[in-house]
Amino acid sequence: MTTPLLLILVAAVAFLATHVAYEWLAKRLLIVSGAEYLVLGVLLGPQVTGLFSATAIEAFEPIIILGIGWMGISAAMPLRLQRLVRIPSVPYRTSLVESLATFAMVGAGATSAISYGFQTPWREVLAPGLVLGAIAVASTSAGLDVAFGERKRSAPVLQQIEVANHLNSVFSVLAFGILMATMHDTVPLMVRALTLTEWVVVTLVIGVVGGTLFHLFLGGEQSSDRLFISLGGAIILASGAAAYLRLSPSLALFAMGVILVNSLRHPGAVQEVLRTGERPLYYALLLLAGASWKPDNNIAWWLVIMHYVVLRTLAKLWGTGIVTWFNGAQASVGLDWGRALIGQGRLTIALAFDYSRRGLPYGDLIFTCAAVSVLFSEFFAARFVRAVATPLLAPLEQISVTTGAMIDSVTETMTHALPGFLQQSPEEQAPSTDARSDTSVDSTVDTTEKER
């Protein structure tokens, strides 16, 4: 199959998945759809049918880089400073400790599993193990969106889950970008090799410059069509620059997103454009990632995958429970709200695919760990959120109903006891009294004139 036909196929599948499958499954079955397109990509790839050849997948490299950058800038859109300062400090503390615990547990466990399974010194596999730890921190917010939408976000448990999702994304993107700078190779035409700090600064500067230029030239644009084209061009430019320098496009575009969401006076139009394009690009990434997947029958792979899934689940469950109990917040959010963070999705696939496409050590293994986690967790992400939040929201709803009933009862009782209750005040009734007095005066004058 030729590359143009493959491009049409990818676009058609992404469109149908966005406008048909996702909406139908989310509304009726409370299912976060998307992971099944990873399986479809495997079926279309060289491992099964061969419709997607290795050469054809290489031709889609610009779309892959665009998708990775798009997921990075989308992760920064909720980080508007005016909104963040209104949230109490406890959700931030608990989320940060949970992110650190997940990164440490999965990173250490994956490093030891890779070292033992492949009989390699741990120093040589420390970087891939930490990459798995960074990817494990990310959790999908799609479960919260499908389960509750924009309703009841002020409830403590939903606010805690939302803050944790955003902070997990921030931590994952930052850690992954720094690790990519650590594993950076020498770039041609460079006068000297840059240090780790310099590569991280270069990555952030790409995003800051891109966000600043977009704000200066297109910051006041509100047309969705023009914004989509211009924003897509800016993302391609910044992602391409980061990819050319062998840096992390997700970190560069994350910095660009932070600039945009805090510099634009009305960022809603940009957020809507990013939200509209995020899902089709995610499905395209899933298809292309599945088609480029290269599995191995080595039993060491299953050892690493088991360590990744088990340790990540324990960190999300136990880490959140311990830190919540330590902060004394179990009464408002419970001890098992970490179950809502088990689901992984868009950012996980983007980071894992970004690592595997570079040809770095254990790239296919790391992508397989992320793909297995997404396949088994994203499907139930909305149900996890609903199971955690519903028991805590039910008393709040009951209190609201009871309070409303009490107010109605008191109002009715006072109305019967005091006939003047809820009637107009004397000041409000004064004009009518004056009017009556004026009328009586006029009638008296008329009577006097008749007598005369």
N, C-alpha and C positions, 0 to 999 in steps of 0.2 A: 504494500500500500504506500502511495506517495505521501510526501510530507504535507502538501496542501490538504489532501483528503483527511489525513490524521488530525490536522489542525481544526478542520470543520467538525470532525467527530468529537474532539475534546471540547470544543465550544458548545456543540449541541448537548452533550451529556451534562456539562456544567450548567447550562441554561435549564434543562429539564429537571435536574436535581435541585436547583435553587427554587424554581417557581412551582414545582409539582410535589416532589417527594418530601422536601423538608417541611413545607407548610402543612401538608396533609398529615404526616407522621407526628409532627410536633403538636398540632392542635387536637388530634383524635386519640393518639396512643401514648402521648407524653414521652416520645422517643426523640433523642437527638440524632438526626440522620447525618451520614457522611462517611463513617468508617467503612461502609460496604463498598465504596468506590475505590478504596485501596485494594480490596480483593478483586474488583473489576480490572484495575490496572495490572495486577499480577496475571490475570487470565489473558489479557491482551499483550503482555510482554513476551520477551524471548523465552522465558521459562516454560510457557504453556503453548499458546497459539502462534506466537511470533509476529502478530500484526504490528506491534511496536518493535522495530529493530533498534539495535544500539545506536546506529547512525541517525535514525529518526529522533531518538530521545536527545541526542546531542544538539539537534537542530532546534529543540525547544528550550535550550539553555536560557535565552532572554526571558521567556515566560516564567521559568523556574526562579530566576533571580528577582523578577518583578513580584512574584508571589511571596517570596521570603521577605523582601523589603516591605511589602504591603502588610504582612502579619506583624512586623516590627513596629510600623507607625500606628497600626490599629491598637497595639498594646499600650501606646502612650496617650491615646485620646481621653481616657477617663481621668488623667492626672492634671486636672485644672485646679490651680492653687486655691482659688476662691472657694471651691467646693471642699477641698481636702481639709482646710483649716477648721471647718465646722464639725468634723468628726472627732469624737473623744480619742484620747491617747491609748486606751486599753486595746481596741481592735488592732492598732498598729503594732503594739508590743507583742501581742499574741501571734500575729501573722509573721512578724519578723523572726521570732524564735522558732516558729514552725518551719519557716523557709530554711533557716540555718540548720535545724535538726535534720530535715529531709536531705539537704545537700551533703551534710557530713555522713549520715548513715548510709545513703545510697552510694556516695562516692567511695567511702572506705570499703563497703561490701563489694562493689563492682570491681574495685582495684584488686582486692584479694582474690575474687573469683576468677578474674582474667589471668592474674599471675599464676594461680594454682592450675587452672584448666589448660593453659597454653605453656606451662612450665617456663615462665619468663620472669626475670627479676621485677620486683614491684616498682622500682624506679622507672622502668621503661614503659610501664602501663599505667602510671599514675595519672598522666594527662587524659587518656581515654576514660579512665574511671571517674575522674572529676567531671568530664563532659557529660557522662551519664547522670552524675549527681545534679548537674545544672539543669539538664533536661527533665529530671524527675521532679524538680520543684514546681514546674509549670502545671497549672490546672485550668480547666476550661470554665468559662463563665456562661457557656451555652446552656448548661443545666439550669442555672438560676433564671436565665431569660425565658426558657421554655416553661419552667414550673410556675413562675409568678409574674413574668413580664416586668412591667414598671410598677406593679401594685405592691403596697406594703413594704417598700424598701426602707422605711423608717423603723421597722421592727428591729430590735437588737440583734437577733440571730441572723436575719437577712443582711443587715448592715455588716455584721462580722464576716459572713461568707463573701460578700461583695468586696470588702477591703482585702481579705485574704487572697482572693482571685487576682486582684490588681497588683498587690505587692508580690505575689508569687511570679507574675509575669515580669515585673521589674527586676527582681532578683535573678530570674532565669536568664533574661536577655543580657544583663550586665555580666554575670558570671560566664556565660557562654562567649560573649565578646572578648572578655579578658583572656579566656583560655585560648581563643583563636589567635589573639595577639601573641600569647606565649608560644604557641606552636608555629609561629609564622616563619616562612622561609625567606631567604634573601630575594628581593625583587630586583630584576634587571634594571640597569641604568641608574641605580642608586649609588651615590658617592661612598657612603659607608652604611654599615648595618645599624638600624635604629634599635633602641632599647625597647623593653616592654612598655614602659610608661609612654614613650614617644609614639608607639604604634596605637596605643589606646587613645591618646590625644588626637592622632590623625583620624581615627575612626569617628570620634565625637565631632571633630571640626567639619568633616564631610556633612554630617547631619545638621550642624548648626548653620553652616553656610547655606545649605539648601533651604532650610526653614526660613532664614533671614531674607534670602532673595525672593522666596515665594511670598512672604509677608509684604515686602516692599512693592512688588509688581502686581500681585493678585490678591492682596489681603482684603480688599473691599469687594471682591467678586461674589455674587450671590446666585448666579445662574448655574444650575446643576450640570448642564451639558458642558459649559466652558470649564467649570471646576473639575469635572471628571477628566477631561482631556489634559488640562494644565497640571493637575495633581498627578495624573498618571505619568506625564512626561518628567515631572520633578522626581518622582519615585524611581523611575527608570534611570535617570541621570545619577542620582545619589547611590542607588544600589549598584549600578554598573561601575561607578568609581571605586566603591568598596570592594566589589568582586575582582576588579582588575588589580587592586593592591593586595588581594588575598586576605582581606579583612572580613569582618562580619557585617553583611548588609542589614541584618536585623538590628544591631546596635546602632549603626549609623542612622537608620530611618527612625529608630526610637528617639534619638536625640532630636531629629527633625520634628517628630510629632510633639515632643515636649515644648519646643519653641512655638509651634503653630497654635496649640491649644491654649497657651498662656499669653500669646501676643495678639491674637485676633480678638476683636471686640465681640464678634458674634461667630463663634466657631461651629455653630450648629450645622451650617450648610456643609462645611468640610467633613464633619463627623458623619453626616448622612451619606455623603458620597463614598467615604471609606467603608461605611457599613454596607452599602449596596454592592460594592465591588469585592468585599472580603470573602463572601461565601462562594461565588463562582471561582475565584482564584484558589480557594481552599480545595474545592473539588478537582480542579485542574492539577493542583499539586499532588493530591492523592492518586490520581490516575497515573501521572508521570512517575511518582515515587514508587508505586506498585510495579509499573512496567520496568523500572531500572533496578528492582530488588534482585539481589544475588544471594540466595540462601546457601547454607552449608549443612551437611549432615553430621558435623563434628558434635559429639556429646557435650563438649565444653560450652558450646553455644547455649544449650539448654540450662547448664549450670549458671551461666551469667544471667540469662533471662529470668530464671527463678529467683536469683538474688535480687534482681532489679524490682520485680513485681512485688515480692514479699516485703522487702525492706521499705520500699516506697509506701506500701499500704500501712505498715506498722508505724512509720514516721508520721503519716497523715492522721492516723487514729490516736496513737499514744502521745505523740508530740503535742497535738492540740489539746488533748485531755489534761495532760500534766501542766502545761502553761496556763490553761484556763483555770484550773484549780488553784494554781499558785497566785494568780491575779484576783481570785475571788469572784470570777464572773460566771460561775456555773449556774447561778440562779436565772440569769437572763439569756444565756446562749446554750446552756447544757454542756455536757462533757464529751459528747460524740458528734459535734458539728463538723469535725474533720472528715467525716464520711462524705460530706458534700464536696470535698476537695479531691476525691479519688479520681474523678473523671479527667481525662486528658484529651486534647483536641488539636486545634489549629496551630498554636504556637509550638507545640511539641513536634508535630510533623515538620514544620518549617525549619526548626533548629536541627533536628536529626537529619533531614534531607540535605541541609546546608553542609553538615559535617561529612556525610557519606559521599557527596558528589566531588569532594576535594581529593579523594584518594588517600586520605590520612589513615593511620593504623586503626584496624578494627572498625572501619567505617560501616560496613554491612552489618556487623554484629550490633553496633550501637543503634543503627536504624531499625533493625529487627526488634530490639528491646522496646523502642518507642512505638513501633507499629503494633506489637502485641498488646502493649498497655492501652493504646487508643482503641483497638478492636474490642477489648473486653471491658473497657470502662466508660467510653463516651456514650455507648448505647444506653446505659442505665444512669447517666449523669443526672438527668432531670428527676428520676425516681429517688436517687440518693438525696437530693436537695429537698424534695417533698417529704420524704420520710423523716428527715432531721428537723425541718422547720414546722411541720403541721402540729406536732404535740405542744410546741411552745407558742404557736399562734392561736391555738384554740382557746386558752384562758383569756387572752387579750380580747378576742372577739366576743367571748361570753361576758366579760366585764363591760365592753362597749354596749352590748345589747341590754344588760341589766341596768346600766346607768341611764340609758335612754328610757327604759320602762319606768324607772324611779322618777325621773324628771316629769314624765307625762302624768304619773299618778299624783305627785305633789301638786302639779299645776291644776289637775282636775279637782283635787280636794280643796285647794285654796279658792278655786272658782265657786264651789258650792258654799263654802263657809263665809266668804266675803263677796257679796254680790258685785262690789265695785272692782274686784280683782281683774287685772288684765284689760280694764276699760281705760278710756282716755283720761289723762290727768287733767286737773282743773285748768292748767295753763292751756292745754290743747282744746279744752271745751270753752275757754273764754271768748273766742270769736263768736261762737254760736250764741252765748249768753248776751253778748253785746248786741248781736243782731236782733235777739228777741226784745231787748230793752229799747232799741231804736224803733222797732215795730210798734211797741206799746206807746211810745212817746208820740209817734206819728198818728196813731189812732186817737189818742187823747186830744191832740191838736185838731184833728178833723171833727171830733165831737163838739169841742168848744165853738168851732166856727159855725156848726149847724145850729147850736143853741142861740148864737147871736143872730 
